[in-house]
């Protein structure tokens, strides 16, 4: 997969790629820099859910890293090329359907449902287990060239 596959589309941003990008220490650092630069240049829009915000804040808050927690909040709530969605009733229903069909964990089901309900072209993750989902194209970080 290449970054240009994302261009002019809405891409759901899962939690892991954001953490890898912000905190570094990832074998995908070069790919992530290119992907987030393209997003920052408005080549495509990231969409995500409030579940992502919840998930990225846990570790920094637990470890007292308030600056990192604030950085995550700023990125997800203020970046012009990222749109964050609340969990709605329709997303909850879709998440339940996905849990029943794929045996997903609740947070994963909500994330995927948010992508589907908001017409994301791809679900950008690093979770290979999600590749079985057919309702949205799954783009796994390790597949980027």
RAFENUR-V211338 format. One record per residue. RES is the residue in one small letter. D_FIRST is the distance of its C-alpha to the first C-alpha in Angstrom with 2 decimals. Layout:
RES,D_FIRST
RES,D_FIRST
//
This chain:
x,0.00
x,3.80
x,6.89
x,8.54
x,7.10
x,9.51
x,12.30
x,15.60
x,14.81
x,16.12
x,13.84
x,15.71
x,15.90
x,17.00
x,19.49
x,17.94
x,15.33
x,18.31
x,20.65
x,18.52
x,18.23
x,21.93
x,23.46
x,21.42
x,22.02
x,18.45
x,16.53
x,13.58
x,15.93
x,14.44
x,10.97
x,13.07
x,15.44
x,13.05
x,11.69
x,15.34
x,16.67
x,14.72
x,16.08
x,19.44
x,19.48
x,19.16
x,16.04
x,15.38
x,17.48
x,17.06
x,19.34
x,20.64
x,23.88
x,27.03
x,26.04
x,23.48
x,26.41
x,28.61
x,26.29
x,25.59
x,29.33
x,30.76
x,30.35
x,31.44
x,34.39
x,35.36
x,35.39
x,37.17
x,34.40
x,35.33
x,33.75
x,30.30
x,30.95
x,32.03
x,28.97
x,26.72
x,29.05
x,29.00
x,25.23
x,24.88
x,28.05
x,28.41
x,25.10
x,25.03
x,21.26
x,21.34
x,23.31
x,24.71
x,26.19
x,29.13
x,29.36
x,31.31
x,33.24
x,30.72
x,27.88
x,30.25
x,31.00
x,27.37
x,26.75
x,29.74
x,28.46
x,25.12
x,27.15
x,29.37
x,26.68
x,24.25
x,26.68
x,24.63
x,26.32
x,27.71
x,25.59
x,22.31
x,23.84
x,24.85
x,21.47
x,19.77
x,22.83
x,22.62
x,19.10
x,20.40
x,23.72
x,22.29
x,19.90
x,16.63
x,13.68
x,11.52
x,12.98
x,11.40
x,12.99
x,13.34
x,15.48
x,14.42
x,17.62
x,16.31
x,13.96
x,17.16
x,17.47
x,17.23
x,18.60
x,15.43
x,11.70
x,10.83
x,7.82
x,8.83
x,9.05
x,9.26
x,5.77
x,4.86
x,6.22
//
